[in-house]
Structure formats: structure tokens, C-alpha cells
């Protein structure tokens, strides 16, 4: 098969490199140079730039784009992972929202996917710290918008830190829609303290807490506990989620909605809420 040579702009090549790295975990600077028809030095410069942005990690002999228990991948990469699952989860989750409500969206790419549906909901007030979501909501102009300020984090494309946590602490919203990097029967987890502090305040600020999590994140742990399941009202996930974990959560009173990402239009696979 003829390989496509990307030479329009460096940014286009960087975007293509990210997709290539997601597909081939054994990629190296040399294989990237061959794949994109550039010199080895140029390939190293491209990888250095992606590392500078916090998107990848370089190490001797290779490069990694995988999350670990102590490292979360950047939002730029997260947008490219589990896309069908995230879209199905977002479509299901938006049905938990009614006109006139206030909703808080965290900086997860799954929560941001809800905007495809939320912007059509009348008289909605949306609160978020995620810059791409803020820009889209503001440009659309139909929803009331509250921006959570703080220190801007390039890798997460969101506002974090003490100021962000304090801003959230003064809010009371109807529902928070959030995600974390992993979850098991004991609770939900994230690799970074700064993220945990903000998500914890988001959970406290909401009357209803809805966790959006594709199946690839279920069954593992990360360095920091975000919350146990007693603070979560509803989980929306996909059909590949571990059945035993979902049964455990249901037994603890967590409503569980499972969606099929293969469906062209959203149909709930199963739900514990009659009004979904």
C-alpha cells in the first residue's frame, strides 16, 4: 500500500504522528522518519515538540503515548481514543439533562462530547473549566456559560489549581458529568493531584454525580483516589465493561447505563433508570 507523505505543514505532520503512535506502540524516531519521509533529526525535533507540549514521553530507544498508573495522556491524544464509545456515552448521558438545569462538565473529552447534544437543550446553564468546551459554548451563544478560572494547563487544555478549586467551591449545580482515568470496585482514580483536587470539588458541588467512563478505563487503578462509589449516582459506560464490576456497582445503589457504540443512533443497551 502506498504510504501518504505529509508535507503541507509541520502541524499536520505532528497530528499524523500522534495517530501513528496510537496505532503502533513500537514506533521509534527512525520508523517515524521513514514513514513520513523526513530526516531522523526532523523526526527527533517533532517528538521533542510533542514532548514539550506534554503529549508524549520520550525514552531511550522509543516513545510512549500510553497512560500508566502515574501518567495521564494529554487531551490532544485522549480525543483520538475510544471515539465511538465516547460518542455513544455522551449521547446517552445528555438524556439525563432537562431544560432549565445547570450542568457542570469537567475537562474530560467524553464530557465535552456531550456538547453535540447539550447545545440544543433550552435554557441550559453550563459550567466548565475545559477551554475547547468554553470556546464552543461561547461561539454557539445559546446556553448560559460560567467559566471556571485558574492556572491554565496545556496538556489538559483546562484551568486547574487553587483558584479553580475555590471557584467551584462556591457553586451548586444540578448535575456534574465527569470522567477519571481509571476505576475499580473501590472507587475512581487519577494520576495527578491537581486534577483530583478539582474533580473532588466538582463532585461536592453537584446534587447529582454522573460518571462517564468507557470500558477501557474500568478495572484498573491510578495513583490517587478521586472518590469512592458512595459519591457517584450514575455510571454511563459501554458494552465491553466488565459485567462483574457493573453488578457490584448496581448492588451498591449506583445506577448503571450501558450503551452499544456500534449502534448508528443511540439506543440504551440497559439502564437502571426508567426515565432515561
C-alpha positions as CSV (number, residue, x, y, z in Angstrom):
1,X,0.0,0.0,0.0
2,X,1.3,3.4,-0.9
3,X,2.2,5.5,2.2
4,X,0.9,9.0,2.3
5,X,3.6,11.6,2.6
6,X,2.6,14.6,4.8
7,X,4.4,17.7,3.9
8,X,1.8,20.5,4.0
9,X,2.7,21.9,7.4
10,X,4.6,20.8,10.4
11,X,1.4,20.8,12.5
12,X,-0.3,18.4,10.1
13,X,2.7,16.1,10.4
14,X,2.6,16.3,14.2
15,X,-1.1,15.4,14.2
16,X,-0.4,12.5,11.9
17,X,2.5,11.3,14.1
18,X,0.1,11.2,17.0
19,X,-2.3,9.0,15.1
20,X,0.5,6.8,14.0
21,X,1.9,6.4,17.6
22,X,-1.6,5.4,18.8
23,X,-1.7,2.6,16.2
24,X,1.9,1.4,16.6
25,X,3.2,1.4,20.2
26,X,6.6,0.2,19.0
27,X,7.3,3.2,16.8
28,X,10.7,4.9,17.0
29,X,12.2,8.1,15.7
30,X,13.7,6.1,12.8
31,X,10.4,4.5,11.9
32,X,8.7,7.9,12.0
33,X,11.4,9.4,9.8
34,X,10.8,6.6,7.2
35,X,7.0,6.7,7.5
36,X,6.8,10.5,6.9
37,X,9.8,11.0,4.6
38,X,11.8,13.3,6.8
39,X,15.3,13.1,8.2
40,X,16.0,11.4,11.5
41,X,16.9,14.8,13.0
42,X,13.5,16.2,11.9
43,X,11.7,13.2,13.5
44,X,13.5,13.8,16.8
45,X,12.6,17.5,16.6
46,X,8.9,16.6,16.1
47,X,9.0,14.2,19.0
48,X,10.7,16.9,21.2
49,X,8.0,19.3,20.3
50,X,5.2,16.8,21.2
51,X,7.0,16.1,24.5
52,X,7.3,19.8,25.2
53,X,3.6,20.1,24.9
54,X,3.1,17.3,27.3
55,X,1.6,14.9,24.8
56,X,4.1,12.1,24.6
57,X,7.0,10.8,26.6
58,X,10.4,10.1,25.0
59,X,12.7,7.5,26.4
60,X,15.9,5.7,25.2
61,X,15.0,3.8,22.2
62,X,11.4,4.8,21.9
63,X,8.4,6.9,22.7
64,X,5.2,6.3,24.6
65,X,1.6,7.6,24.3
66,X,0.1,5.2,26.8
67,X,-1.4,6.2,30.2
68,X,0.1,4.5,33.2
69,X,-0.9,4.4,36.9
70,X,1.2,7.6,37.3
71,X,0.9,9.3,34.0
72,X,-2.1,10.6,32.1
73,X,-2.0,11.2,28.4
74,X,-2.7,14.7,27.1
75,X,-6.1,15.9,25.9
76,X,-4.8,16.0,22.3
77,X,-4.4,12.2,22.4
78,X,-7.4,11.5,24.5
79,X,-9.6,13.0,21.8
80,X,-8.4,10.2,19.5
81,X,-9.0,7.3,21.8
82,X,-12.3,5.3,22.1
83,X,-14.2,7.8,19.9
84,X,-17.2,5.6,19.1
85,X,-17.6,4.7,22.8
86,X,-17.3,8.3,23.9
87,X,-19.9,9.5,21.4
88,X,-22.4,6.8,22.5
89,X,-21.8,7.5,26.2
90,X,-22.2,11.3,25.6
91,X,-25.5,10.7,23.6
92,X,-26.9,8.6,26.5
93,X,-25.7,11.0,29.2
94,X,-27.3,14.1,27.7
95,X,-30.7,12.4,28.2
96,X,-30.2,13.0,31.9
97,X,-30.4,16.8,31.3
98,X,-33.7,18.8,31.2
99,X,-34.3,22.3,30.0
100,X,-33.6,25.0,32.6
101,X,-31.0,23.0,34.5
102,X,-27.4,23.8,35.4
103,X,-24.7,21.3,34.5
104,X,-21.0,21.1,35.2
105,X,-18.7,19.5,32.7
106,X,-15.1,18.5,33.7
107,X,-12.2,18.6,31.3
108,X,-12.7,15.1,30.0
109,X,-13.1,14.6,26.3
110,X,-16.1,12.4,27.0
111,X,-18.0,15.2,28.8
112,X,-17.0,17.6,26.0
113,X,-18.7,15.2,23.5
114,X,-22.0,15.9,25.2
115,X,-22.0,19.4,23.6
116,X,-23.1,17.8,20.4
117,X,-26.4,17.4,22.2
118,X,-26.5,19.8,25.1
119,X,-26.3,23.0,23.0
120,X,-29.8,22.1,21.7
121,X,-31.3,22.0,25.2
122,X,-33.3,25.1,26.0
123,X,-32.4,27.5,28.9
124,X,-29.3,25.5,29.9
125,X,-26.5,26.8,32.1
126,X,-23.2,25.1,31.5
127,X,-20.2,25.4,33.8
128,X,-16.8,24.1,32.8
129,X,-13.0,24.5,33.1
130,X,-12.2,22.9,29.7
131,X,-11.0,25.6,27.2
132,X,-12.2,23.9,24.0
133,X,-15.7,23.5,25.5
134,X,-15.7,27.1,26.7
135,X,-14.8,28.3,23.2
136,X,-17.5,26.2,21.6
137,X,-20.3,27.2,24.0
138,X,-19.4,30.9,23.8
139,X,-19.4,30.7,20.0
140,X,-22.7,28.9,19.9
141,X,-24.3,31.5,22.2
142,X,-27.5,29.6,23.1
143,X,-26.5,28.4,26.6
144,X,-25.6,30.5,29.6
145,X,-22.0,29.9,30.4
146,X,-19.8,30.1,33.6
147,X,-16.1,29.7,33.1
148,X,-14.0,28.2,35.9
149,X,-10.8,30.1,36.0
150,X,-7.4,29.1,37.4
151,X,-4.0,28.2,36.1
152,X,-4.1,27.0,32.5
153,X,-2.6,23.5,32.0
154,X,-1.6,23.0,28.4
155,X,-1.6,19.2,28.5
156,X,-5.2,19.1,29.8
157,X,-6.3,22.2,28.0
158,X,-8.1,23.3,31.1
159,X,-7.9,25.6,34.1
160,X,-6.7,23.9,37.3
161,X,-5.1,24.8,40.6
162,X,-6.2,26.5,43.8
163,X,-8.2,29.3,42.1
164,X,-10.2,26.7,40.1
165,X,-11.0,24.6,43.2
166,X,-12.1,27.8,45.0
167,X,-14.3,28.9,42.2
168,X,-16.1,25.5,42.0
169,X,-16.5,25.5,45.8
170,X,-18.8,28.5,45.5
171,X,-21.2,26.7,43.0
172,X,-24.2,24.4,43.4
173,X,-25.2,22.7,40.1
174,X,-27.9,20.2,39.3
175,X,-25.6,17.6,37.7
176,X,-21.9,17.1,37.2
177,X,-20.7,15.0,34.3
178,X,-17.1,13.9,34.8
179,X,-14.6,11.2,34.0
180,X,-11.5,9.8,35.6
181,X,-8.5,7.8,34.2
182,X,-9.5,4.5,35.9
183,X,-11.9,2.8,38.2
184,X,-12.4,-0.4,40.1
185,X,-14.8,-1.8,42.7
186,X,-13.4,0.5,45.3
187,X,-13.6,3.9,43.5
188,X,-12.3,6.1,40.8
189,X,-8.7,7.3,40.3
190,X,-6.4,9.8,38.6
191,X,-2.7,10.1,38.3
192,X,-2.4,13.8,39.2
193,X,-3.1,15.6,42.5
194,X,-4.1,18.8,40.8
195,X,-6.8,17.0,38.8
196,X,-8.0,15.2,41.8
197,X,-8.4,18.4,43.8
198,X,-10.6,20.0,41.1
199,X,-12.7,16.9,40.4
200,X,-13.3,16.4,44.1
201,X,-14.7,19.9,44.3
202,X,-16.9,19.3,41.2
203,X,-18.4,16.2,42.8
204,X,-19.1,18.1,46.0
205,X,-20.8,21.0,44.1
206,X,-23.4,18.8,42.4
207,X,-26.8,17.4,43.5
208,X,-26.3,14.5,41.1
209,X,-23.0,13.0,40.1
210,X,-22.7,11.1,36.8
211,X,-19.5,9.3,35.8
212,X,-18.8,8.9,32.1
213,X,-16.3,6.1,31.5
214,X,-15.5,4.0,28.5
215,X,-14.8,0.3,29.2
216,X,-11.0,0.6,28.6
217,X,-10.7,2.5,31.9
218,X,-12.7,0.1,34.1
219,X,-10.9,-2.5,36.2
220,X,-7.7,-0.6,36.9
221,X,-6.3,2.0,39.4
222,X,-4.1,5.1,39.3
223,X,-2.0,6.8,41.9
224,X,-4.7,8.9,43.6
225,X,-8.2,8.1,44.7
226,X,-10.7,10.6,43.4
227,X,-13.8,9.3,45.2
228,X,-15.4,6.1,46.2
229,X,-18.7,4.9,44.7
230,X,-20.8,6.3,47.5
231,X,-20.4,9.7,45.9
232,X,-21.5,8.6,42.4
233,X,-25.1,8.4,41.5
234,X,-24.9,7.1,37.9
235,X,-22.3,5.4,35.7
236,X,-22.6,5.5,31.9
237,X,-20.3,3.1,30.1
238,X,-20.2,0.8,27.0
239,X,-21.0,-2.9,26.4
240,X,-17.3,-4.0,26.8
241,X,-17.4,-3.0,30.5
242,X,-16.7,-5.9,33.0
243,X,-20.1,-7.4,33.9
244,X,-19.0,-8.4,37.4
245,X,-17.9,-4.8,38.2
246,X,-21.2,-3.4,36.9
247,X,-23.2,-5.9,39.0
248,X,-21.2,-4.9,42.1
249,X,-21.9,-1.2,41.5
250,X,-25.7,-1.9,41.0
251,X,-25.7,-3.8,44.3
252,X,-24.3,-0.6,45.9
253,X,-27.1,1.6,44.6
254,X,-25.2,3.1,41.6
255,X,-27.5,3.4,38.5
256,X,-25.7,1.9,35.5
257,X,-26.4,2.6,31.9
258,X,-24.6,0.5,29.2
259,X,-24.6,1.7,25.6
260,X,-23.6,-0.1,22.4
261,X,-21.1,2.0,20.4
262,X,-21.9,0.0,17.3
263,X,-25.4,1.5,17.1
264,X,-25.6,4.2,14.5
265,X,-28.0,6.1,16.6
266,X,-28.1,5.9,20.4
267,X,-30.3,3.2,21.9
268,X,-29.8,2.3,25.6
269,X,-28.5,-1.3,25.9
270,X,-29.6,-1.4,29.5
271,X,-30.5,1.2,32.1
272,X,-31.4,1.2,35.8
273,X,-33.3,4.5,35.4
274,X,-36.8,4.4,34.0
275,X,-36.7,8.0,32.8
276,X,-33.6,7.7,30.7
